[in-house]
Amino acid sequence: MTFEQLNVITPILKALENEGYTSPTPIQEQSIPIVLLGKDLLGCAQTGTGKTAAFSIPILQKLYKTDKNKGIKALVLTPTRELAIQIGESFTSYGKFTGVRHTVVFGGVPQKSQTDALRRGADVLIATPGRLLDLINQGFISLKTLEFFVLDEADRMLDMGFIHDIKRILPLLPKKRQTLFFSATMPPEIAKLANTILFQPERVQVAAVSSTVDIIQQSLYFVDKKDKNDLLLHLLKNPEIESALVFTRTKHGADKIVKVLIKEGIEAAAIHGNKSQNARQRALTSFKDHTLRVLIATDIAARGIDVDQLSHVINYELPNVPETYVHRIGRTGRAGNDGIAIAFCEPEELPFLKDIQKLIGKNIPVVENHPYISTETRTVIKRKDEELKFKAKENKKYQGSRTNGDFWRRQNVGPDKGKK
């Protein structure tokens, strides 16, 4: 199956080709035709399944060549700033040849740049609930012209306490609209919400995101921030790392790593939004034909990278959106090939690690015998070793004295405690 076979229009096909996408994921294959037919959709899927493209591509297609002066036509409601930004970047990537305008609004930052963008006009609005309500109340946003409403990550909205905000937003939407509802799980309150806002929806369900990472060999290196470069150089001495895609959270961070590697004689290049299209394409081509061993990338720039026999993905920095981790490591282990994913974790990234392990449903195996293990982790390991030695010593004491009960009496614990 190709995007062309899904009847995706030429301007979007061109954008997808530029991003390196050729084949739709299962949720895209199922969802795009439903949305193009104008039906409501209930999607059970995690972010790591390609869900954003499943709704953004058909919305862009249906808004192509529409009147650009008739207000906001599509609203995408999402729980976090990070997800809102990612969705906005997807609309930028897929809609670059459509003329469809979009803007992103979220809380925690001054609103002026967002209100300025709204004044210039937008066909698609990506928003978090709180900031959306604020701007509606201030008169900056009207939803009267809305044709499409996407509620993304509904169960996460519930977990974060946004359900009441959503219930305040729903009456502000036109009754005649197309609604797309996505949730990874369907607890009773979410199922009830779906029933109230969807009209005769088509249901699409795809495999849990954790199943996509089961074939990949994952490992975790606890390391202090200052030692990450040295750990990366240490690992790249291993000839078994034939090709490595290294992920950072920032463009600046990607460029710094490239300088470190080149200084040590390792051919590397970075791709991110500040690089020209030609520079990005050159780096990607060299990486795909294996003349370049290490490619450093930010998440957005890495979208669409599909490299045959990519041996390793290295998370130099853990992402703050857990689904992004799945996106990243999914670049390796494709087409039946073996894949290895390595993650660095500094103490400040432990909350990100916790979220990732919760999402994938497993603990990532920790590598303890490396020269740059973090001071904090070394202390924890030493404490555990001491506890194990103490337990072994006490157990040995118990084994030697259990016949006369001296050990239990000394400890004032044990099976005989309290007996008369």
Residue pairs with C-beta under 8 A, 6 or more apart in sequence:
1 23
1 24
1 29
2 22
2 23
2 24
3 12
3 13
3 16
3 21
3 22
3 23
3 24
3 57
4 13
6 24
6 28
6 29
6 32
6 33
7 33
7 36
8 16
8 32
8 57
8 61
9 61
9 64
11 64
11 97
11 98
12 57
12 60
12 61
12 64
12 94
12 95
12 97
12 98
14 97
15 93
15 94
15 95
15 96
15 97
15 98
16 22
16 57
16 94
16 304
18 96
19 93
19 94
19 303
19 304
20 284
20 303
20 304
20 305
20 306
21 53
21 304
22 306
24 32
24 50
24 53
25 49
25 50
25 53
25 54
25 206
26 49
26 206
26 207
27 43
27 45
27 49
27 50
27 51
27 54
27 204
27 206
28 50
28 53
28 54
28 57
30 54
30 204
30 206
31 41
31 43
31 54
31 55
31 58
31 180
31 204
32 54
32 57
32 58
34 41
34 202
34 204
35 41
35 54
35 55
35 58
35 59
35 62
35 178
35 180
36 58
36 61
36 62
38 178
39 178
39 200
39 201
39 202
40 178
40 179
40 180
40 181
40 198
40 199
40 200
40 201
40 202
41 55
41 179
41 180
41 181
41 201
41 202
41 203
41 204
42 181
42 194
42 198
42 201
42 202
42 203
42 204
43 51
43 54
43 55
43 180
43 181
43 182
43 183
43 203
43 204
43 205
44 182
44 183
44 184
44 185
44 186
44 203
44 204
44 205
44 206
45 51
45 54
45 182
45 184
45 204
45 205
45 206
46 184
46 208
46 209
46 323
46 326
46 359
47 83
47 153
47 209
47 321
47 323
47 324
47 326
47 327
48 209
48 212
48 323
48 326
48 327
48 330
49 206
49 207
49 209
49 212
51 152
51 182
52 86
52 87
52 90
53 90
53 94
55 76
55 150
55 152
55 180
55 182
56 76
56 87
56 90
56 91
56 94
56 95
57 94
59 74
59 124
59 148
59 150
60 91
60 94
60 95
60 98
60 100
60 124
61 98
62 147
62 148
63 73
63 74
63 98
63 100
63 123
63 124
64 98
64 99
64 100
65 99
66 73
66 123
68 99
68 101
68 121
68 123
69 121
70 145
71 142
71 144
71 145
72 122
72 123
72 124
72 125
72 141
72 142
72 143
72 145
72 146
73 123
73 124
73 145
73 146
73 147
73 148
74 123
74 124
74 125
74 146
74 147
74 148
74 149
74 150
75 124
75 125
75 127
75 132
75 143
75 146
75 148
75 149
75 150
75 173
76 84
76 87
76 124
76 125
76 126
76 127
76 150
76 152
77 127
77 128
77 129
77 132
77 149
77 150
77 151
77 152
77 157
77 166
77 169
78 84
78 87
78 126
78 127
78 128
78 152
78 153
79 128
79 129
79 152
79 153
79 156
79 157
79 160
79 162
80 106
80 128
80 156
80 160
80 321
81 106
81 107
81 108
81 128
82 320
82 321
83 152
83 153
83 321
84 104
84 105
84 106
84 126
84 127
84 128
85 104
85 106
86 299
86 300
86 321
86 324
87 104
87 126
87 152
88 102
88 103
88 104
88 126
89 300
91 100
91 102
91 124
91 126
92 102
93 300
93 303
95 102
100 123
100 124
101 120
101 121
101 122
101 123
101 124
102 122
102 123
102 124
102 125
102 126
103 114
103 117
103 118
103 122
103 124
103 125
103 126
104 114
104 125
104 126
104 127
105 111
105 114
105 118
105 125
105 126
105 127
105 128
105 131
105 132
105 135
105 141
106 127
106 128
106 131
107 128
107 130
107 131
107 134
111 131
111 134
111 135
114 131
114 135
115 135
115 140
118 125
118 135
118 140
118 141
119 140
125 132
125 141
129 157
129 162
129 165
129 166
129 169
130 162
130 165
132 141
132 169
133 165
133 168
133 169
135 141
136 142
136 143
136 169
136 172
143 172
143 173
143 174
144 174
145 174
146 173
146 174
146 177
147 174
147 177
147 178
148 177
148 178
148 179
148 180
149 173
149 177
149 178
149 179
149 180
149 197
150 179
150 180
150 181
150 182
151 157
151 166
151 179
151 180
151 181
151 182
151 197
152 182
153 182
153 183
153 184
154 181
154 182
154 183
154 190
154 193
154 194
155 183
155 184
155 185
155 186
155 187
155 190
156 184
157 163
157 166
158 187
158 189
158 190
163 189
163 193
166 193
170 196
170 197
179 197
179 198
179 199
179 201
181 194
181 197
181 198
181 201
183 190
183 194
184 208
184 209
186 194
194 201
209 323
209 326
209 359
209 360
210 359
210 360
210 361
210 362
212 326
212 330
213 326
213 329
213 330
213 341
213 360
215 333
215 339
216 329
216 330
216 332
216 333
216 339
216 340
216 341
217 338
217 339
217 340
217 341
218 329
218 340
218 341
218 342
218 343
218 364
218 365
219 340
219 341
219 342
219 343
219 364
219 365
219 366
219 367
220 342
220 343
220 345
220 353
220 364
220 365
220 366
220 367
221 231
221 342
221 343
221 344
221 345
221 366
221 367
221 370
221 372
221 373
222 345
222 346
222 366
222 373
222 374
222 376
222 377
223 231
223 344
223 345
223 346
223 370
223 372
223 373
223 374
224 346
224 347
224 372
224 374
224 375
224 376
225 346
225 348
227 372
227 374
228 316
228 344
228 346
229 257
229 260
230 372
231 344
231 370
231 372
232 246
232 257
232 260
232 261
232 314
232 316
232 344
233 260
233 261
233 264
233 266
234 370
234 371
234 372
235 241
235 314
235 342
236 244
236 261
236 266
236 293
236 294
240 311
241 293
241 311
241 312
242 290
242 293
242 309
242 311
242 312
243 287
243 290
243 293
243 294
243 295
243 307
243 309
243 310
243 311
243 312
244 293
244 294
244 295
244 311
244 312
244 313
244 314
245 287
245 295
245 297
245 302
245 305
245 307
245 310
245 312
245 313
245 314
245 328
245 331
245 332
246 257
246 294
246 295
246 296
246 297
246 313
246 314
246 316
247 296
247 297
247 298
247 299
247 302
247 313
247 314
247 315
247 316
247 317
247 319
247 328
248 254
248 257
248 296
248 297
248 298
248 316
248 317
249 298
249 299
249 317
249 319
249 320
250 298
251 270
251 272
251 273
251 274
251 298
253 316
253 317
254 270
254 271
254 272
254 296
254 297
254 298
255 270
255 272
257 268
257 270
257 296
257 316
258 268
258 269
258 270
258 296
261 267
261 268
261 294
262 268
266 293
266 294
267 292
267 293
267 294
268 292
268 293
268 294
268 295
268 296
269 282
269 283
269 286
269 287
269 292
269 294
269 295
269 296
270 283
270 295
270 296
270 297
271 279
271 280
271 283
271 284
271 295
271 296
271 297
271 298
271 301
271 302
272 297
272 298
272 300
272 301
273 298
273 300
273 301
275 283
275 301
280 301
283 292
283 295
284 295
284 305
286 292
287 295
287 307
288 307
288 308
296 316
297 305
299 319
299 324
299 327
299 328
302 328
302 331
305 331
306 331
306 334
307 331
308 334
308 335
308 337
309 337
310 331
310 332
310 334
310 339
311 332
311 338
311 339
311 340
312 332
312 339
312 340
312 341
312 342
313 328
313 329
313 331
313 332
313 339
313 340
313 341
313 342
314 341
314 342
314 343
314 344
315 325
315 328
315 329
315 341
315 342
315 343
315 344
316 344
317 344
317 349
318 325
318 343
318 344
318 345
318 349
318 352
318 353
318 356
319 325
319 328
319 352
319 356
320 352
322 352
322 355
322 356
322 358
322 359
322 360
323 359
325 343
325 356
325 359
325 360
326 359
326 360
328 341
329 339
329 341
332 339
332 340
332 341
333 339
343 353
343 364
345 352
345 353
346 374
347 374
347 376
353 364
356 364
357 363
357 364
368 377
368 381
373 381
397 407
398 407
401 407
402 408
405 416
407 414
408 414
408 415
408 416
408 417
